[in-house]
Amino acid sequence: MGLDVTVNSISVDEIESIVILDRLCFGGLWSIDSYRRELTNDNSHFLGVSIDKALRPETNGIIGFGCFWAILDEAHITLLGVHPEYQRQGLGKLLLIALLDKARSIEMARATLEVRESNQGALLLYEQFGFQTVGRRKKYYQDTGEDGIIMWRGGLQDPNFRHIV
Ligand SMILES: CC(C)(COP(=O)(O)OP(=O)(O)OC[C@H]1O[C@@H](n2cnc3c(N)ncnc32)[C@H](O)[C@@H]1OP(=O)(O)O)[C@@H](O)C(=O)NCCC(=O)NCCS
């Protein structure tokens, strides 16, 4: 990939960096209060990918993040974003691997997420990891009237689980 990166859990101390990244990746999806709830919720697992802080001081080196909620034995992936200047370098895959590994380590059996129907890049990424479309929420996204595509990936505890593509 050429980038020297680390993947770590994100704590509430890094909330300001996360809000800056949220604006860059999603155009302002969640408020700071939503992130605070997320980062202090015991059922929420929040991971970030970082480079040297000196290269991205405004986000303390964090250039991507992902999160899931553990609900019973289901990992509900709520966020996945990579800084626009670092996209298409494998970091989305790296984060998804890390999220699924974390989910596997805490005995989750399956993972689910929802994605805009127009987000072809994300859809391709999830399909590469074995996520399958199981339904749609009609006109779920109010800003564009797009459908939300609901995807699931089972078999996380399968001994033959292979998620690296
Ligand atoms: C979706 C997102 C997280 C992908 O991150 P990324 O670091 O660019 O992804 P990767 O480099 O690991 O790409 C993995 C694969 O996903 C697919 N993909 C990702 N972005 C793509 C794009 N813009 N167009 C086509 N395919 C794309 C490709 O199959 C790619 O594999 P390849 O590069 O070998 O062809 C990133 O584009 C992003 O943050 N987008 C804005 C926020 C968002 O839409 N998040 C998802 C919400 S559900």
The ligand as a MOL file (V3000), in Angstrom:
LIG
                    3D

  0  0  0     0  0            999 V3000
M  V30 BEGIN CTAB
M  V30 COUNTS 48 50 0 0 0
M  V30 BEGIN ATOM
M  V30 1 C -16.2820 3.4240 0.9220 0
M  V30 2 C -14.8880 3.7540 1.4410 0
M  V30 3 C -14.8520 3.5430 2.9550 0
M  V30 4 C -13.8610 2.8250 0.7630 0
M  V30 5 O -12.5980 3.1070 1.3120 0
M  V30 6 P -11.2750 2.9670 0.4370 0
M  V30 7 O -10.1150 3.0690 1.3610 0
M  V30 8 O -11.3020 3.8990 -0.6980 0
M  V30 9 O -11.4360 1.4780 -0.0960 0
M  V30 10 P -10.3020 0.4980 -0.6190 0
M  V30 11 O -9.1660 1.2480 -1.2410 0
M  V30 12 O -9.9520 -0.4540 0.4700 0
M  V30 13 O -11.1050 -0.2490 -1.7750 0
M  V30 14 C -11.5570 -1.5600 -1.6450 0
M  V30 15 C -12.4190 -1.9270 -2.8220 0
M  V30 16 O -13.6740 -1.2620 -2.7510 0
M  V30 17 C -14.1000 -0.9050 -4.0670 0
M  V30 18 N -14.1240 0.5460 -4.1760 0
M  V30 19 C -13.8550 1.4230 -3.1920 0
M  V30 20 N -14.0480 2.6900 -3.6240 0
M  V30 21 C -14.4480 2.5850 -4.9190 0
M  V30 22 C -14.8140 3.5390 -5.8860 0
M  V30 23 N -14.7880 4.8560 -5.6530 0
M  V30 24 N -15.1990 3.0790 -7.0940 0
M  V30 25 C -15.2340 1.7630 -7.3790 0
M  V30 26 N -14.8760 0.8060 -6.4720 0
M  V30 27 C -14.4910 1.2250 -5.2680 0
M  V30 28 C -13.1000 -1.4920 -5.0230 0
M  V30 29 O -13.5590 -2.7920 -5.3390 0
M  V30 30 C -11.8590 -1.5380 -4.1740 0
M  V30 31 O -10.9480 -2.5080 -4.5680 0
M  V30 32 P -9.8320 -2.1170 -5.6660 0
M  V30 33 O -9.2420 -0.8010 -5.2580 0
M  V30 34 O -8.8770 -3.2660 -5.5670 0
M  V30 35 O -10.5650 -2.0130 -6.9590 0
M  V30 36 C -14.4870 5.2180 1.0860 0
M  V30 37 O -14.6690 5.4160 -0.2970 0
M  V30 38 C -15.2660 6.2690 1.8400 0
M  V30 39 O -14.9160 6.6410 2.9610 0
M  V30 40 N -16.3170 6.8140 1.2070 0
M  V30 41 C -17.1010 7.8750 1.8180 0
M  V30 42 C -17.8980 7.3630 2.9800 0
M  V30 43 C -18.7470 6.1650 2.5950 0
M  V30 44 O -19.4180 6.1610 1.5810 0
M  V30 45 N -18.7130 5.1500 3.4680 0
M  V30 46 C -19.5020 3.9390 3.2950 0
M  V30 47 C -20.8680 4.1620 3.8340 0
M  V30 48 S -21.7730 2.6630 3.9090 0
M  V30 END ATOM
M  V30 BEGIN BOND
M  V30 1 1 1 2
M  V30 2 1 2 3
M  V30 3 1 2 4
M  V30 4 1 2 36
M  V30 5 1 4 5
M  V30 6 1 5 6
M  V30 7 2 6 7
M  V30 8 1 6 8
M  V30 9 1 6 9
M  V30 10 1 9 10
M  V30 11 2 10 11
M  V30 12 1 10 12
M  V30 13 1 10 13
M  V30 14 1 13 14
M  V30 15 1 14 15
M  V30 16 1 15 16
M  V30 17 1 15 30
M  V30 18 1 16 17
M  V30 19 1 17 18
M  V30 20 1 17 28
M  V30 21 1 18 19
M  V30 22 1 18 27
M  V30 23 2 19 20
M  V30 24 1 20 21
M  V30 25 1 21 22
M  V30 26 2 21 27
M  V30 27 1 22 23
M  V30 28 2 22 24
M  V30 29 1 24 25
M  V30 30 2 25 26
M  V30 31 1 26 27
M  V30 32 1 28 29
M  V30 33 1 28 30
M  V30 34 1 30 31
M  V30 35 1 31 32
M  V30 36 2 32 33
M  V30 37 1 32 34
M  V30 38 1 32 35
M  V30 39 1 36 37
M  V30 40 1 36 38
M  V30 41 2 38 39
M  V30 42 1 38 40
M  V30 43 1 40 41
M  V30 44 1 41 42
M  V30 45 1 42 43
M  V30 46 2 43 44
M  V30 47 1 43 45
M  V30 48 1 45 46
M  V30 49 1 46 47
M  V30 50 1 47 48
M  V30 END BOND
M  V30 END CTAB
M  END
